[in-house]
Amino acid sequence: MGPGYVVEMANLGMRFWRTGNGPAEQLTTRRLESFFGTGADRLTDPRVAYDTQTDRWWASISDLDAMSIHLAVSDTGDPTGHWTVSSYKAPGCADQPRLGLADGLVVLGADIFLNCEGEGSATSGSELWIINKAQLLAGSTSPAMTTYGPGAGFVNLTPVQSLSPSAAEYVVSANAPTSRVAHVLTVTGIPPASVSVTEVATPAINRLGRPPFAAQPPTNGRASPGLDTNDDRVLDAVWQNGKLWFAANSSCVPQGDTLIRSCARIVELATPAMTVATDVDLSVNGANLLYPALRPNVNGDLVIVYGESGVAVEPETVVVARTADGTFTQPVVVAQSASPYRGNRYGDYFGAAADPTEPATVWVAGESGTDIAGGRGWSTYVASAAVTPAGGTAPPVLVAPPPAVHTVAAVGRSGKQVQLRYRPVVDALGVRAVVTVRSLRGTIVFRETTGTITVHAGQVYSVPWQPGKALHGTFGYCVRTVTPVGAASPASCSTVTVHR
């Protein structure tokens, strides 16, 4: 999230939105192999961040075939413009690279495995790539840099994103498979000058345990696959004005529950003393929380986004906030699956970013299973969150306009089901489609309103209609979309021809 823009990356693509006084406007979508210039290489685990101090966007990704991490920086504050890409070799498979920023440094961190092929590959610990930020900003594709590690002494070394000025870059990690301490390191010095990486504290934390798989509701009376929650690695870390926050998956028994669940661990450290100010597991009786991400806003509120799933909970994306006085708000569901996800693995982290132009607002991105009942795959969702003071007036909700659609001519037979198809022009979250079929005299012979789903530009959606055996001839049918607040798109119309 930067001034006027939101950028999201998934494994294969990136999408841009423009923000302002009205609804966010979807701009373009780019494929990541084109963006990073990697050709047919397999790419995974992208990250993107906006740096307020330089008014630049930064992005990283792991290249499995080249065993490298690629780093991109925008030439200006406009993320839709040109970016400059540099690459950094890894001594193995660089798993889930993390991206950190400080005044003069860009620091990448990744866990190094012998190879990228399947489960069970041997690990040699974590590595840091410490890079001259000024040279990157000047357009260098081979800036001065140095590395730290890999070494078996540390795993999941996670550089933080520094939101306020800091000459040193903090790095945080936890032991595996369980941990009762947080390891905090500092990176000082700027290549090509001497660089020092020093562990400065190991504050004690509540036991961070390996989380269990997250259950899903059964399908047709049969158990659905559990969602893989990986391990206790640090997933997200941020520093601002003397406070360092990090988030991880953990295991706990929620209040009132009897089973061990996957929980969202949130830890706050006061720097430079490195004392623990907050150490809490977010949990839900009967459900599992997974892949938390967090960002503070200007008022001292901490906004947290995570996934939730359980035997009675379809996979969903949830947002909660910890206010400046330490109180947690009620969770809000921002995206929900229509049915269980038909796999055991989807995106391994969510995202959050403060809005530099609306400082009380934090934008979040998360994942849920497909929004089409019985479908395969997972989808991502982007939303903004603002914490309303107790007794205050909630900010106005800006609802994106309903997407226009294009209908497709259809042909069928009397007494047989025919599919009335339409294609949305743009993506849209949480809309319904209203389909109306009329005779040539204008009489309505069929009308159907679909359930609420997320639609994707260019994808074909359909509504079944079974004309009676006495109906035949040519009919007109129209489709319009409707938002949850009742705003409707213009109708798109075509014909459906019914043969005897």
RADAGI-V771980 format. One record per run of one state. SS is the DSSP state (~ for helix, > for strand, _ for the rest). FROM is the first residue (numbers start at 0). TO is the last residue. If there is no record, write none. Layout:
SS,FROM,TO ; SS,FROM,TO
This chain:
_,0,0 ; >,1,1 ; _,2,3 ; >,4,8 ; _,9,11 ; >,12,17 ; _,18,23 ; >,24,30 ; ~,31,35 ; _,36,41 ; >,42,50 ; _,51,54 ; >,55,62 ; _,63,66 ; >,67,73 ; _,74,81 ; >,82,88 ; _,89,91 ; >,92,100 ; _,101,103 ; >,104,112 ; _,113,121 ; >,122,131 ; ~,132,136 ; _,137,143 ; >,144,150 ; _,151,156 ; >,157,158 ; _,159,159 ; >,160,161 ; _,162,167 ; >,168,173 ; _,174,177 ; >,178,187 ; _,188,194 ; >,195,200 ; _,201,202 ; >,203,207 ; _,208,212 ; >,213,213 ; _,214,217 ; >,218,218 ; _,219,220 ; >,221,221 ; _,222,225 ; >,226,226 ; _,227,232 ; >,233,239 ; _,240,241 ; >,242,251 ; _,252,259 ; >,260,269 ; _,270,273 ; >,274,281 ; _,282,285 ; >,286,295 ; _,296,300 ; >,301,309 ; _,310,311 ; >,312,321 ; _,322,326 ; >,327,327 ; _,328,330 ; >,331,335 ; _,336,349 ; >,350,353 ; _,354,359 ; >,360,368 ; _,369,376 ; >,377,385 ; _,386,403 ; >,404,407 ; _,408,408 ; >,409,412 ; _,413,415 ; >,416,423 ; _,424,426 ; >,427,437 ; _,438,442 ; >,443,448 ; _,449,451 ; >,452,454 ; _,455,458 ; >,459,465 ; _,466,471 ; >,472,482 ; _,483,486 ; >,487,487 ; _,488,490 ; >,491,498 ; _,499,499
